[in-house]
């Protein structure tokens, strides 16, 4: 299944893809589809990545500044809220891995 077939109608995907880090979002989405993390998994992953990208932009971080410590700073105050779910750390670990490639 190709990314456009699966995500082409998603407003979230289109918004993230048209943003400053769109090429990385496209690559990440392709990996999610290849790994068959479909339905809720793909949407949740893109949502978490989108929230992180908004957070780093609001703090004037650059994507090259993103590492495990920055991700931890992002997750720590959110851990008590419902907006962070148990698998979100793994989502962001996968995102960091893809960025490092």
N, C-alpha and C positions, 0 to 999 in steps of 0.2 A: 504494500500500500504506500502510495506517495504522500508526502506531507500535504501538498495542495488538495489532494482528494479528501483527506481527512480533516484538515484544519482550515481550508480555504474560506469557509463561511464564518469562522470564528472571529468576532470583533476583537477579542483579547489578542489573538495571534496576529491579526492585521495591525493592531495598534503597536504591539511590541516590535513587530517586524519593520514597521515604518519609523521606529525610533532610532536614536543614535547608535544603538547596539544591535540593529536589525540583522546584520549578517551572522552574529553569534546566536541570536534567537532562532534564526532559520536552521543553523547547524544543530543546535540543541534539539529543536523540534524534530528534525530528521532522525536524530539518534533515538529519541523517544519512540517514534513510529517504528524504526527498525527493531528496537528492543521490544516492540509490541506492548508498550505501556499505554494502552489505549483507554478510551472512555474517561472515567474520572481521574485516572492516573495522569494522563497527559494534561488535562485541564488544570489539575492541582499543581503539577510541576511548573507549568507556564505561569500560573497565578503567583506562586511563591517567587519565581525568578523576577516577574514583573514588579512585585512588591519590593524585593531587594534592590532592583535597579532604581526604583523611585526613591528609596531610602538613601542609597549612595549619592544620587544626584542632589538630594536635599542637603546633604552634608558636604557637598563639593568634593567627594572622592572621585577618583578616576577608576575606570575598570582595571587598570594595571595595579591599583592599590589593593584590589580585592584578594584576600587570603583568608585562611581559617580564623585568624584573630578578628578580622573585620566581620566575618560571618557570625562569629560568636557575639560580638558587640551588637549585631543586628538582632540575633535570636534571644539574647538574655532578657531584655525587658519585656519581650513578647511571650515568654514561656508560660506565664500565668494566665494568659488570655486564650480565648478559643481560636483566635486567628492563626495560632501556631499549632500544628498537629504533629503527632509523633514522627512521621516520616519526612518532615520538612528539612531536617538536618541532612538526611541522605539525599534529598533533592538538590540541596545547595552543594553538597559534596560532589555530586555528579556534574553540576554546572561548573564548579571550579576545575574539575578534571578535564572537561571539554575545553574550557578556556586555555588551559595549560598546553593542550595539544596544539 
